[in-house]
């Protein structure tokens, strides 16, 4: 994964290990969502470095904070903006 569990927990300001399983699931989902929006495979996405990490952390934070009422359209629009510089034009 492009973002480690400790980095994600630091970003989310989680100090305990109680939610490790939830954060791991969110990390996997966030990375997949970001790769799909960027239209890149795993290696291509990892090669994008800071842009990719920022997008994954933003997505993890959004999904964690809005577990009950996430606006996925708003999330996707923000991710498209964040990933515009690395996003592949077509499939």
mmCIF file as gemmi writes it, N, C-alpha and C atoms, coordinates in Angstrom:
data_model
loop_
_atom_site.group_PDB
_atom_site.id
_atom_site.type_symbol
_atom_site.label_atom_id
_atom_site.label_alt_id
_atom_site.label_comp_id
_atom_site.label_asym_id
_atom_site.label_entity_id
_atom_site.label_seq_id
_atom_site.pdbx_PDB_ins_code
_atom_site.Cartn_x
_atom_site.Cartn_y
_atom_site.Cartn_z
_atom_site.occupancy
_atom_site.B_iso_or_equiv
_atom_site.pdbx_formal_charge
_atom_site.auth_seq_id
_atom_site.auth_asym_id
_atom_site.pdbx_PDB_model_num
ATOM 1 N N . UNK Axp A 1 ? 0.836 -1.177 0 1 0 ? 1 A 1
ATOM 2 C CA . UNK Axp A 1 ? 0 0 0 1 0 ? 1 A 1
ATOM 3 C C . UNK Axp A 1 ? 0.885 1.247 0 1 0 ? 1 A 1
ATOM 4 N N . UNK Axp A 2 ? 0.374 2.268 -0.607 1 0 ? 2 A 1
ATOM 5 C CA . UNK Axp A 2 ? 1.128 3.509 -0.77 1 0 ? 2 A 1
ATOM 6 C C . UNK Axp A 2 ? 1.222 4.312 0.53 1 0 ? 2 A 1
ATOM 7 N N . UNK Axp A 3 ? 0.239 4.17 1.4 1 0 ? 3 A 1
ATOM 8 C CA . UNK Axp A 3 ? 0.227 4.833 2.71 1 0 ? 3 A 1
ATOM 9 C C . UNK Axp A 3 ? 0.211 3.747 3.775 1 0 ? 3 A 1
ATOM 10 N N . UNK Axp A 4 ? 1.104 3.876 4.74 1 0 ? 4 A 1
ATOM 11 C CA . UNK Axp A 4 ? 1.179 2.876 5.811 1 0 ? 4 A 1
ATOM 12 C C . UNK Axp A 4 ? 0.085 3.116 6.854 1 0 ? 4 A 1
ATOM 13 N N . UNK Axp A 5 ? -0.2 2.084 7.598 1 0 ? 5 A 1
ATOM 14 C CA . UNK Axp A 5 ? -1.184 2.194 8.677 1 0 ? 5 A 1
ATOM 15 C C . UNK Axp A 5 ? -0.782 3.268 9.697 1 0 ? 5 A 1
ATOM 16 N N . UNK Axp A 6 ? 0.483 3.301 10.151 1 0 ? 6 A 1
ATOM 17 C CA . UNK Axp A 6 ? 0.849 4.357 11.102 1 0 ? 6 A 1
ATOM 18 C C . UNK Axp A 6 ? 0.659 5.769 10.544 1 0 ? 6 A 1
ATOM 19 N N . UNK Axp A 7 ? 0.979 5.99 9.272 1 0 ? 7 A 1
ATOM 20 C CA . UNK Axp A 7 ? 0.789 7.314 8.66 1 0 ? 7 A 1
ATOM 21 C C . UNK Axp A 7 ? -0.689 7.668 8.585 1 0 ? 7 A 1
ATOM 22 N N . UNK Axp A 8 ? -1.514 6.703 8.237 1 0 ? 8 A 1
ATOM 23 C CA . UNK Axp A 8 ? -2.958 6.947 8.159 1 0 ? 8 A 1
ATOM 24 C C . UNK Axp A 8 ? -3.515 7.269 9.542 1 0 ? 8 A 1
ATOM 25 N N . UNK Axp A 9 ? -3.084 6.527 10.546 1 0 ? 9 A 1
ATOM 26 C CA . UNK Axp A 9 ? -3.561 6.785 11.909 1 0 ? 9 A 1
ATOM 27 C C . UNK Axp A 9 ? -3.107 8.16 12.395 1 0 ? 9 A 1
ATOM 28 N N . UNK Axp A 10 ? -1.895 8.542 12.044 1 0 ? 10 A 1
ATOM 29 C CA . UNK Axp A 10 ? -1.413 9.88 12.402 1 0 ? 10 A 1
ATOM 30 C C . UNK Axp A 10 ? -2.271 10.947 11.728 1 0 ? 10 A 1
ATOM 31 N N . UNK Axp A 11 ? -2.564 10.754 10.44 1 0 ? 11 A 1
ATOM 32 C CA . UNK Axp A 11 ? -3.402 11.698 9.687 1 0 ? 11 A 1
ATOM 33 C C . UNK Axp A 11 ? -4.803 11.797 10.292 1 0 ? 11 A 1
ATOM 34 N N . UNK Axp A 12 ? -5.341 10.662 10.716 1 0 ? 12 A 1
ATOM 35 C CA . UNK Axp A 12 ? -6.679 10.628 11.303 1 0 ? 12 A 1
ATOM 36 C C . UNK Axp A 12 ? -6.68 10.992 12.792 1 0 ? 12 A 1
ATOM 37 N N . UNK Axp A 13 ? -5.499 11.165 13.358 1 0 ? 13 A 1
ATOM 38 C CA . UNK Axp A 13 ? -5.337 11.476 14.79 1 0 ? 13 A 1
ATOM 39 C C . UNK Axp A 13 ? -5.917 10.387 15.682 1 0 ? 13 A 1
ATOM 40 N N . UNK Axp A 14 ? -5.574 9.157 15.343 1 0 ? 14 A 1
ATOM 41 C CA . UNK Axp A 14 ? -5.984 7.999 16.13 1 0 ? 14 A 1
ATOM 42 C C . UNK Axp A 14 ? -4.771 7.521 16.919 1 0 ? 14 A 1
ATOM 43 N N . UNK Axp A 15 ? -4.907 7.468 18.235 1 0 ? 15 A 1
ATOM 44 C CA . UNK Axp A 15 ? -3.787 7.113 19.1 1 0 ? 15 A 1
ATOM 45 C C . UNK Axp A 15 ? -3.782 5.657 19.568 1 0 ? 15 A 1
ATOM 46 N N . UNK Axp A 16 ? -4.884 4.98 19.435 1 0 ? 16 A 1
ATOM 47 C CA . UNK Axp A 16 ? -4.972 3.598 19.92 1 0 ? 16 A 1
ATOM 48 C C . UNK Axp A 16 ? -4.978 2.622 18.747 1 0 ? 16 A 1
ATOM 49 N N . UNK Axp A 17 ? -4.895 1.338 19.079 1 0 ? 17 A 1
ATOM 50 C CA . UNK Axp A 17 ? -4.94 0.295 18.056 1 0 ? 17 A 1
ATOM 51 C C . UNK Axp A 17 ? -6.344 -0.272 17.875 1 0 ? 17 A 1
ATOM 52 N N . UNK Axp A 18 ? -7.312 0.286 18.574 1 0 ? 18 A 1
ATOM 53 C CA . UNK Axp A 18 ? -8.681 -0.24 18.548 1 0 ? 18 A 1
ATOM 54 C C . UNK Axp A 18 ? -9.302 -0.246 17.154 1 0 ? 18 A 1
ATOM 55 N N . UNK Axp A 19 ? -8.95 0.714 16.33 1 0 ? 19 A 1
ATOM 56 C CA . UNK Axp A 19 ? -9.578 0.833 15.019 1 0 ? 19 A 1
ATOM 57 C C . UNK Axp A 19 ? -8.655 0.434 13.862 1 0 ? 19 A 1
ATOM 58 N N . UNK Axp A 20 ? -7.609 -0.304 14.144 1 0 ? 20 A 1
ATOM 59 C CA . UNK Axp A 20 ? -6.666 -0.71 13.102 1 0 ? 20 A 1
ATOM 60 C C . UNK Axp A 20 ? -7.347 -1.438 11.95 1 0 ? 20 A 1
ATOM 61 N N . UNK Axp A 21 ? -8.245 -2.349 12.256 1 0 ? 21 A 1
ATOM 62 C CA . UNK Axp A 21 ? -8.917 -3.121 11.204 1 0 ? 21 A 1
ATOM 63 C C . UNK Axp A 21 ? -9.742 -2.203 10.306 1 0 ? 21 A 1
ATOM 64 N N . UNK Axp A 22 ? -10.442 -1.265 10.907 1 0 ? 22 A 1
ATOM 65 C CA . UNK Axp A 22 ? -11.252 -0.324 10.129 1 0 ? 22 A 1
ATOM 66 C C . UNK Axp A 22 ? -10.368 0.545 9.246 1 0 ? 22 A 1
ATOM 67 N N . UNK Axp A 23 ? -9.285 1.041 9.812 1 0 ? 23 A 1
ATOM 68 C CA . UNK Axp A 23 ? -8.391 1.917 9.051 1 0 ? 23 A 1
ATOM 69 C C . UNK Axp A 23 ? -7.739 1.143 7.905 1 0 ? 23 A 1
ATOM 70 N N . UNK Axp A 24 ? -7.351 -0.103 8.134 1 0 ? 24 A 1
ATOM 71 C CA . UNK Axp A 24 ? -6.778 -0.926 7.049 1 0 ? 24 A 1
ATOM 72 C C . UNK Axp A 24 ? -7.769 -1.09 5.901 1 0 ? 24 A 1
ATOM 73 N N . UNK Axp A 25 ? -9.018 -1.378 6.229 1 0 ? 25 A 1
ATOM 74 C CA . UNK Axp A 25 ? -10.047 -1.527 5.195 1 0 ? 25 A 1
ATOM 75 C C . UNK Axp A 25 ? -10.248 -0.226 4.437 1 0 ? 25 A 1
ATOM 76 N N . UNK Axp A 26 ? -10.286 0.876 5.163 1 0 ? 26 A 1
ATOM 77 C CA . UNK Axp A 26 ? -10.443 2.177 4.517 1 0 ? 26 A 1
ATOM 78 C C . UNK Axp A 26 ? -9.243 2.503 3.631 1 0 ? 26 A 1
ATOM 79 N N . UNK Axp A 27 ? -8.043 2.136 4.068 1 0 ? 27 A 1
ATOM 80 C CA . UNK Axp A 27 ? -6.85 2.362 3.254 1 0 ? 27 A 1
ATOM 81 C C . UNK Axp A 27 ? -6.917 1.593 1.939 1 0 ? 27 A 1
ATOM 82 N N . UNK Axp A 28 ? -7.305 0.329 2.022 1 0 ? 28 A 1
ATOM 83 C CA . UNK Axp A 28 ? -7.423 -0.47 0.792 1 0 ? 28 A 1
ATOM 84 C C . UNK Axp A 28 ? -8.473 0.126 -0.142 1 0 ? 28 A 1
ATOM 85 N N . UNK Axp A 29 ? -9.6 0.504 0.415 1 0 ? 29 A 1
ATOM 86 C CA . UNK Axp A 29 ? -10.67 1.108 -0.39 1 0 ? 29 A 1
ATOM 87 C C . UNK Axp A 29 ? -10.228 2.439 -0.974 1 0 ? 29 A 1
ATOM 88 N N . UNK Axp A 30 ? -9.588 3.252 -0.163 1 0 ? 30 A 1
ATOM 89 C CA . UNK Axp A 30 ? -9.152 4.577 -0.623 1 0 ? 30 A 1
ATOM 90 C C . UNK Axp A 30 ? -8.141 4.46 -1.759 1 0 ? 30 A 1
ATOM 91 N N . UNK Axp A 31 ? -7.197 3.55 -1.621 1 0 ? 31 A 1
ATOM 92 C CA . UNK Axp A 31 ? -6.203 3.376 -2.677 1 0 ? 31 A 1
ATOM 93 C C . UNK Axp A 31 ? -6.862 2.908 -3.971 1 0 ? 31 A 1
ATOM 94 N N . UNK Axp A 32 ? -7.78 1.969 -3.862 1 0 ? 32 A 1
ATOM 95 C CA . UNK Axp A 32 ? -8.48 1.477 -5.051 1 0 ? 32 A 1
ATOM 96 C C . UNK Axp A 32 ? -9.307 2.582 -5.704 1 0 ? 32 A 1
ATOM 97 N N . UNK Axp A 33 ? -10.011 3.345 -4.906 1 0 ? 33 A 1
ATOM 98 C CA . UNK Axp A 33 ? -10.814 4.455 -5.43 1 0 ? 33 A 1
ATOM 99 C C . UNK Axp A 33 ? -9.915 5.447 -6.158 1 0 ? 33 A 1
ATOM 100 N N . UNK Axp A 34 ? -8.803 5.811 -5.542 1 0 ? 34 A 1
ATOM 101 C CA . UNK Axp A 34 ? -7.896 6.783 -6.156 1 0 ? 34 A 1
ATOM 102 C C . UNK Axp A 34 ? -7.285 6.25 -7.447 1 0 ? 34 A 1
ATOM 103 N N . UNK Axp A 35 ? -6.918 4.982 -7.472 1 0 ? 35 A 1
ATOM 104 C CA . UNK Axp A 35 ? -6.373 4.395 -8.707 1 0 ? 35 A 1
ATOM 105 C C . UNK Axp A 35 ? -7.433 4.387 -9.801 1 0 ? 35 A 1
ATOM 106 N N . UNK Axp A 36 ? -8.665 4.093 -9.431 1 0 ? 36 A 1
ATOM 107 C CA . UNK Axp A 36 ? -9.745 4.093 -10.414 1 0 ? 36 A 1
ATOM 108 C C . UNK Axp A 36 ? -9.994 5.495 -10.97 1 0 ? 36 A 1
ATOM 109 N N . UNK Axp A 37 ? -9.992 6.491 -10.102 1 0 ? 37 A 1
ATOM 110 C CA . UNK Axp A 37 ? -10.199 7.869 -10.556 1 0 ? 37 A 1
ATOM 111 C C . UNK Axp A 37 ? -9.037 8.311 -11.444 1 0 ? 37 A 1
ATOM 112 N N . UNK Axp A 38 ? -7.813 7.943 -11.062 1 0 ? 38 A 1
ATOM 113 C CA . UNK Axp A 38 ? -6.632 8.314 -11.846 1 0 ? 38 A 1
ATOM 114 C C . UNK Axp A 38 ? -6.468 7.453 -13.092 1 0 ? 38 A 1
ATOM 115 N N . UNK Axp A 39 ? -7.191 6.342 -13.126 1 0 ? 39 A 1
ATOM 116 C CA . UNK Axp A 39 ? -7.112 5.389 -14.24 1 0 ? 39 A 1
ATOM 117 C C . UNK Axp A 39 ? -5.697 4.837 -14.407 1 0 ? 39 A 1
ATOM 118 N N . UNK Axp A 40 ? -5.094 4.495 -13.278 1 0 ? 40 A 1
ATOM 119 C CA . UNK Axp A 40 ? -3.735 3.963 -13.271 1 0 ? 40 A 1
ATOM 120 C C . UNK Axp A 40 ? -3.701 2.624 -12.555 1 0 ? 40 A 1
ATOM 121 N N . UNK Axp A 41 ? -2.73 1.786 -12.944 1 0 ? 41 A 1
ATOM 122 C CA . UNK Axp A 41 ? -2.556 0.526 -12.219 1 0 ? 41 A 1
ATOM 123 C C . UNK Axp A 41 ? -1.716 0.788 -10.971 1 0 ? 41 A 1
ATOM 124 N N . UNK Axp A 42 ? -1.501 -0.219 -10.17 1 0 ? 42 A 1
ATOM 125 C CA . UNK Axp A 42 ? -0.828 -0.059 -8.884 1 0 ? 42 A 1
ATOM 126 C C . UNK Axp A 42 ? 0.561 0.54 -9.025 1 0 ? 42 A 1
ATOM 127 N N . UNK Axp A 43 ? 1.374 0.011 -9.928 1 0 ? 43 A 1
ATOM 128 C CA . UNK Axp A 43 ? 2.744 0.503 -10.083 1 0 ? 43 A 1
ATOM 129 C C . UNK Axp A 43 ? 2.766 1.949 -10.58 1 0 ? 43 A 1
ATOM 130 N N . UNK Axp A 44 ? 1.922 2.264 -11.544 1 0 ? 44 A 1
ATOM 131 C CA . UNK Axp A 44 ? 1.858 3.633 -12.061 1 0 ? 44 A 1
ATOM 132 C C . UNK Axp A 44 ? 1.429 4.603 -10.964 1 0 ? 44 A 1
ATOM 133 N N . UNK Axp A 45 ? 0.453 4.186 -10.171 1 0 ? 45 A 1
ATOM 134 C CA . UNK Axp A 45 ? -0.061 5.044 -9.109 1 0 ? 45 A 1
ATOM 135 C C . UNK Axp A 45 ? 1.002 5.279 -8.041 1 0 ? 45 A 1
ATOM 136 N N . UNK Axp A 46 ? 1.686 4.22 -7.627 1 0 ? 46 A 1
ATOM 137 C CA . UNK Axp A 46 ? 2.738 4.361 -6.614 1 0 ? 46 A 1
ATOM 138 C C . UNK Axp A 46 ? 3.858 5.271 -7.091 1 0 ? 46 A 1
ATOM 139 N N . UNK Axp A 47 ? 4.136 5.262 -8.394 1 0 ? 47 A 1
ATOM 140 C CA . UNK Axp A 47 ? 5.2 6.091 -8.964 1 0 ? 47 A 1
ATOM 141 C C . UNK Axp A 47 ? 4.866 7.583 -8.903 1 0 ? 47 A 1
ATOM 142 N N . UNK Axp A 48 ? 3.626 7.927 -8.657 1 0 ? 48 A 1
ATOM 143 C CA . UNK Axp A 48 ? 3.206 9.335 -8.61 1 0 ? 48 A 1
ATOM 144 C C . UNK Axp A 48 ? 3.527 9.992 -7.277 1 0 ? 48 A 1
ATOM 145 N N . UNK Axp A 49 ? 3.995 9.223 -6.325 1 0 ? 49 A 1
ATOM 146 C CA . UNK Axp A 49 ? 4.485 9.74 -5.065 1 0 ? 49 A 1
ATOM 147 C C . UNK Axp A 49 ? 3.53 10.606 -4.259 1 0 ? 49 A 1
ATOM 148 N N . UNK Axp A 50 ? 3.947 11.85 -3.977 1 0 ? 50 A 1
ATOM 149 C CA . UNK Axp A 50 ? 3.183 12.716 -3.065 1 0 ? 50 A 1
ATOM 150 C C . UNK Axp A 50 ? 1.738 12.993 -3.497 1 0 ? 50 A 1
ATOM 151 N N . UNK Axp A 51 ? 1.505 13.122 -4.767 1 0 ? 51 A 1
ATOM 152 C CA . UNK Axp A 51 ? 0.132 13.377 -5.237 1 0 ? 51 A 1
ATOM 153 C C . UNK Axp A 51 ? -0.758 12.194 -4.882 1 0 ? 51 A 1
ATOM 154 N N . UNK Axp A 52 ? -0.269 10.998 -5.142 1 0 ? 52 A 1
ATOM 155 C CA . UNK Axp A 52 ? -1.038 9.79 -4.859 1 0 ? 52 A 1
ATOM 156 C C . UNK Axp A 52 ? -1.257 9.632 -3.354 1 0 ? 52 A 1
ATOM 157 N N . UNK Axp A 53 ? -0.226 9.87 -2.564 1 0 ? 53 A 1
ATOM 158 C CA . UNK Axp A 53 ? -0.352 9.74 -1.108 1 0 ? 53 A 1
ATOM 159 C C . UNK Axp A 53 ? -1.353 10.745 -0.547 1 0 ? 53 A 1
ATOM 160 N N . UNK Axp A 54 ? -1.287 11.963 -1.045 1 0 ? 54 A 1
ATOM 161 C CA . UNK Axp A 54 ? -2.222 12.99 -0.588 1 0 ? 54 A 1
ATOM 162 C C . UNK Axp A 54 ? -3.655 12.598 -0.902 1 0 ? 54 A 1
ATOM 163 N N . UNK Axp A 55 ? -3.884 12.094 -2.102 1 0 ? 55 A 1
ATOM 164 C CA . UNK Axp A 55 ? -5.234 11.678 -2.494 1 0 ? 55 A 1
ATOM 165 C C . UNK Axp A 55 ? -5.731 10.526 -1.634 1 0 ? 55 A 1
ATOM 166 N N . UNK Axp A 56 ? -4.871 9.561 -1.358 1 0 ? 56 A 1
ATOM 167 C CA . UNK Axp A 56 ? -5.262 8.422 -0.515 1 0 ? 56 A 1
ATOM 168 C C . UNK Axp A 56 ? -5.564 8.896 0.906 1 0 ? 56 A 1
ATOM 169 N N . UNK Axp A 57 ? -4.727 9.747 1.455 1 0 ? 57 A 1
ATOM 170 C CA . UNK Axp A 57 ? -4.979 10.25 2.807 1 0 ? 57 A 1
ATOM 171 C C . UNK Axp A 57 ? -6.269 11.066 2.861 1 0 ? 57 A 1
ATOM 172 N N . UNK Axp A 58 ? -6.501 11.886 1.858 1 0 ? 58 A 1
ATOM 173 C CA . UNK Axp A 58 ? -7.745 12.658 1.825 1 0 ? 58 A 1
ATOM 174 C C . UNK Axp A 58 ? -8.943 11.715 1.801 1 0 ? 58 A 1
ATOM 175 N N . UNK Axp A 59 ? -8.862 10.684 0.973 1 0 ? 59 A 1
ATOM 176 C CA . UNK Axp A 59 ? -9.964 9.733 0.832 1 0 ? 59 A 1
ATOM 177 C C . UNK Axp A 59 ? -10.191 8.959 2.128 1 0 ? 59 A 1
ATOM 178 N N . UNK Axp A 60 ? -9.126 8.511 2.754 1 0 ? 60 A 1
ATOM 179 C CA . UNK Axp A 60 ? -9.249 7.807 4.034 1 0 ? 60 A 1
ATOM 180 C C . UNK Axp A 60 ? -9.917 8.72 5.061 1 0 ? 60 A 1
ATOM 181 N N . UNK Axp A 61 ? -9.455 9.951 5.125 1 0 ? 61 A 1
ATOM 182 C CA . UNK Axp A 61 ? -10.034 10.903 6.071 1 0 ? 61 A 1
ATOM 183 C C . UNK Axp A 61 ? -11.509 11.141 5.803 1 0 ? 61 A 1
ATOM 184 N N . UNK Axp A 62 ? -11.845 11.302 4.532 1 0 ? 62 A 1
ATOM 185 C CA . UNK Axp A 62 ? -13.239 11.545 4.172 1 0 ? 62 A 1
ATOM 186 C C . UNK Axp A 62 ? -14.109 10.344 4.534 1 0 ? 62 A 1
ATOM 187 N N . UNK Axp A 63 ? -13.671 9.152 4.154 1 0 ? 63 A 1
ATOM 188 C CA . UNK Axp A 63 ? -14.449 7.944 4.438 1 0 ? 63 A 1
ATOM 189 C C . UNK Axp A 63 ? -14.57 7.687 5.942 1 0 ? 63 A 1
ATOM 190 N N . UNK Axp A 64 ? -13.505 7.98 6.689 1 0 ? 64 A 1
ATOM 191 C CA . UNK Axp A 64 ? -13.522 7.778 8.135 1 0 ? 64 A 1
ATOM 192 C C . UNK Axp A 64 ? -14.48 8.756 8.812 1 0 ? 64 A 1
ATOM 193 N N . UNK Axp A 65 ? -14.409 10.008 8.434 1 0 ? 65 A 1
ATOM 194 C CA . UNK Axp A 65 ? -15.241 11.035 9.067 1 0 ? 65 A 1
ATOM 195 C C . UNK Axp A 65 ? -16.703 10.992 8.64 1 0 ? 65 A 1
ATOM 196 N N . UNK Axp A 66 ? -16.967 10.483 7.456 1 0 ? 66 A 1
ATOM 197 C CA . UNK Axp A 66 ? -18.337 10.472 6.919 1 0 ? 66 A 1
ATOM 198 C C . UNK Axp A 66 ? -18.859 9.051 6.74 1 0 ? 66 A 1
ATOM 199 N N . UNK Axp A 67 ? -18.55 8.185 7.682 1 0 ? 67 A 1
ATOM 200 C CA . UNK Axp A 67 ? -18.976 6.783 7.577 1 0 ? 67 A 1
ATOM 201 C C . UNK Axp A 67 ? -20.482 6.64 7.416 1 0 ? 67 A 1
ATOM 202 N N . UNK Axp A 68 ? -21.228 7.485 8.051 1 0 ? 68 A 1
ATOM 203 C CA . UNK Axp A 68 ? -22.688 7.348 8.033 1 0 ? 68 A 1
ATOM 204 C C . UNK Axp A 68 ? -23.368 8.15 6.936 1 0 ? 68 A 1
ATOM 205 N N . UNK Axp A 69 ? -22.727 9.201 6.451 1 0 ? 69 A 1
ATOM 206 C CA . UNK Axp A 69 ? -23.412 10.083 5.511 1 0 ? 69 A 1
ATOM 207 C C . UNK Axp A 69 ? -22.483 10.601 4.41 1 0 ? 69 A 1
ATOM 208 N N . UNK Axp A 70 ? -21.703 9.744 3.828 1 0 ? 70 A 1
ATOM 209 C CA . UNK Axp A 70 ? -20.746 10.163 2.803 1 0 ? 70 A 1
ATOM 210 C C . UNK Axp A 70 ? -21.455 10.603 1.527 1 0 ? 70 A 1
ATOM 211 N N . UNK Axp A 71 ? -20.981 11.705 0.97 1 0 ? 71 A 1
ATOM 212 C CA . UNK Axp A 71 ? -21.45 12.195 -0.32 1 0 ? 71 A 1
ATOM 213 C C . UNK Axp A 71 ? -20.404 11.768 -1.349 1 0 ? 71 A 1
ATOM 214 N N . UNK Axp A 72 ? -20.609 10.602 -1.943 1 0 ? 72 A 1
ATOM 215 C CA . UNK Axp A 72 ? -19.608 10.019 -2.826 1 0 ? 72 A 1
ATOM 216 C C . UNK Axp A 72 ? -19.41 10.836 -4.099 1 0 ? 72 A 1
ATOM 217 N N . UNK Axp A 73 ? -20.426 11.527 -4.531 1 0 ? 73 A 1
ATOM 218 C CA . UNK Axp A 73 ? -20.267 12.394 -5.709 1 0 ? 73 A 1
ATOM 219 C C . UNK Axp A 73 ? -19.291 13.522 -5.395 1 0 ? 73 A 1
ATOM 220 N N . UNK Axp A 74 ? -19.442 14.15 -4.239 1 0 ? 74 A 1
ATOM 221 C CA . UNK Axp A 74 ? -18.527 15.22 -3.831 1 0 ? 74 A 1
ATOM 222 C C . UNK Axp A 74 ? -17.105 14.677 -3.668 1 0 ? 74 A 1
ATOM 223 N N . UNK Axp A 75 ? -16.974 13.484 -3.091 1 0 ? 75 A 1
ATOM 224 C CA . UNK Axp A 75 ? -15.662 12.861 -2.943 1 0 ? 75 A 1
ATOM 225 C C . UNK Axp A 75 ? -15.017 12.649 -4.305 1 0 ? 75 A 1
ATOM 226 N N . UNK Axp A 76 ? -15.76 12.111 -5.247 1 0 ? 76 A 1
ATOM 227 C CA . UNK Axp A 76 ? -15.21 11.848 -6.584 1 0 ? 76 A 1
ATOM 228 C C . UNK Axp A 76 ? -14.808 13.145 -7.302 1 0 ? 76 A 1
ATOM 229 N N . UNK Axp A 77 ? -15.583 14.182 -7.143 1 0 ? 77 A 1
ATOM 230 C CA . UNK Axp A 77 ? -15.252 15.46 -7.78 1 0 ? 77 A 1
ATOM 231 C C . UNK Axp A 77 ? -13.955 16.027 -7.188 1 0 ? 77 A 1
ATOM 232 N N . UNK Axp A 78 ? -13.8 15.924 -5.892 1 0 ? 78 A 1
ATOM 233 C CA . UNK Axp A 78 ? -12.579 16.396 -5.252 1 0 ? 78 A 1
ATOM 234 C C . UNK Axp A 78 ? -11.386 15.565 -5.702 1 0 ? 78 A 1
ATOM 235 N N . UNK Axp A 79 ? -11.563 14.252 -5.763 1 0 ? 79 A 1
ATOM 236 C CA . UNK Axp A 79 ? -10.465 13.383 -6.196 1 0 ? 79 A 1
ATOM 237 C C . UNK Axp A 79 ? -10.08 13.654 -7.642 1 0 ? 79 A 1
ATOM 238 N N . UNK Axp A 80 ? -11.04 13.907 -8.49 1 0 ? 80 A 1
ATOM 239 C CA . UNK Axp A 80 ? -10.707 14.244 -9.879 1 0 ? 80 A 1
ATOM 240 C C . UNK Axp A 80 ? -9.849 15.501 -9.937 1 0 ? 80 A 1
ATOM 241 N N . UNK Axp A 81 ? -10.176 16.466 -9.094 1 0 ? 81 A 1
ATOM 242 C CA . UNK Axp A 81 ? -9.38 17.693 -9.039 1 0 ? 81 A 1
ATOM 243 C C . UNK Axp A 81 ? -7.978 17.417 -8.494 1 0 ? 81 A 1
ATOM 244 N N . UNK Axp A 82 ? -7.888 16.647 -7.424 1 0 ? 82 A 1
ATOM 245 C CA . UNK Axp A 82 ? -6.59 16.322 -6.836 1 0 ? 82 A 1
ATOM 246 C C . UNK Axp A 82 ? -5.704 15.525 -7.792 1 0 ? 82 A 1
ATOM 247 N N . UNK Axp A 83 ? -6.322 14.627 -8.53 1 0 ? 83 A 1
ATOM 248 C CA . UNK Axp A 83 ? -5.568 13.693 -9.381 1 0 ? 83 A 1
ATOM 249 C C . UNK Axp A 83 ? -5.489 14.121 -10.839 1 0 ? 83 A 1
ATOM 250 N N . UNK Axp A 84 ? -5.985 15.3 -11.159 1 0 ? 84 A 1
ATOM 251 C CA . UNK Axp A 84 ? -6.031 15.746 -12.554 1 0 ? 84 A 1
ATOM 252 C C . UNK Axp A 84 ? -4.655 15.688 -13.222 1 0 ? 84 A 1
ATOM 253 N N . UNK Axp A 85 ? -3.619 16.047 -12.502 1 0 ? 85 A 1
ATOM 254 C CA . UNK Axp A 85 ? -2.281 16.072 -13.075 1 0 ? 85 A 1
ATOM 255 C C . UNK Axp A 85 ? -1.71 14.708 -13.426 1 0 ? 85 A 1
ATOM 256 N N . UNK Axp A 86 ? -2.213 13.659 -12.822 1 0 ? 86 A 1
ATOM 257 C CA . UNK Axp A 86 ? -1.689 12.306 -13.089 1 0 ? 86 A 1
ATOM 258 C C . UNK Axp A 86 ? -2.71 11.418 -13.767 1 0 ? 86 A 1
ATOM 259 N N . UNK Axp A 87 ? -3.932 11.924 -13.913 1 0 ? 87 A 1
ATOM 260 C CA . UNK Axp A 87 ? -5.03 11.092 -14.438 1 0 ? 87 A 1
ATOM 261 C C . UNK Axp A 87 ? -4.817 10.792 -15.922 1 0 ? 87 A 1
ATOM 262 N N . UNK Axp A 88 ? -4.941 9.522 -16.262 1 0 ? 88 A 1
ATOM 263 C CA . UNK Axp A 88 ? -4.853 9.081 -17.656 1 0 ? 88 A 1
ATOM 264 C C . UNK Axp A 88 ? -6.126 9.511 -18.37 1 0 ? 88 A 1
ATOM 265 N N . UNK Axp A 89 ? -5.993 9.987 -19.595 1 0 ? 89 A 1
ATOM 266 C CA . UNK Axp A 89 ? -7.139 10.537 -20.326 1 0 ? 89 A 1
ATOM 267 C C . UNK Axp A 89 ? -8.218 9.529 -20.656 1 0 ? 89 A 1
ATOM 268 N N . UNK Axp A 90 ? -7.85 8.374 -21.077 1 0 ? 90 A 1
ATOM 269 C CA . UNK Axp A 90 ? -8.86 7.39 -21.455 1 0 ? 90 A 1
ATOM 270 C C . UNK Axp A 90 ? -8.509 6.002 -20.964 1 0 ? 90 A 1
ATOM 271 N N . UNK Axp A 91 ? -9.45 5.119 -21.138 1 0 ? 91 A 1
ATOM 272 C CA . UNK Axp A 91 ? -9.212 3.739 -20.686 1 0 ? 91 A 1
ATOM 273 C C . UNK Axp A 91 ? -8.457 2.96 -21.711 1 0 ? 91 A 1
